[in-house]
Amino acid sequence: MVAFRTILVAVDFSEHASRALDTAIDLAKQFQGRVHLIHSYPIQPILVSPYDAAIPLDLDRELRKLADQQLANWADRVRKAGVPVETFTSPETPSEAITRYAEKIGADLIVMGTRGLTGLKHVLLGSVAERTLRLAPCAVLAVKAS
């Protein structure tokens, strides 16, 4: 059996991500592993609109600060379960951030929540889970919320 010691969990603060984190904690305990939490908050610093409005450049810093605070709460949950944890936030698109960070840390497994997208939106965009599966340098476990 493969030992999943370096486990990356993609977190969007949803119920799906919460279930994925529970699964990752269980696997980390089983294999004496470490959990890495990643959250992606992609935003373009400048937005051209018919109103000539721009997103302030410091918005990125504020979003990162808020993401780091939320991620710290999730990391506390992992620590309370007795599992070592590290966190990382990224302004990249989710699938790119996840796969790039998985490569960087030498992840054995990516654990993430999944949601079913349907219709045209799914056809045009695909899902983060599907794109991550195609790009991932390691195994990917997609966990449903219910």
DAHUTA-V662630 format. One record per helix or strand of 3 or more residues. SS is the DSSP state (H for helix, E for strand). FROM is the first residue (numbers start at 1). LEN is the number of residues. If there is no record, write none. Layout:
BEGIN
SS/FROM/LEN, SS/FROM/LEN
END
This chain:
BEGIN
E/6/5, H/15/17, E/34/7, H/59/22, E/84/7, H/94/12, E/109/5, H/119/7, H/128/8, E/139/5
END
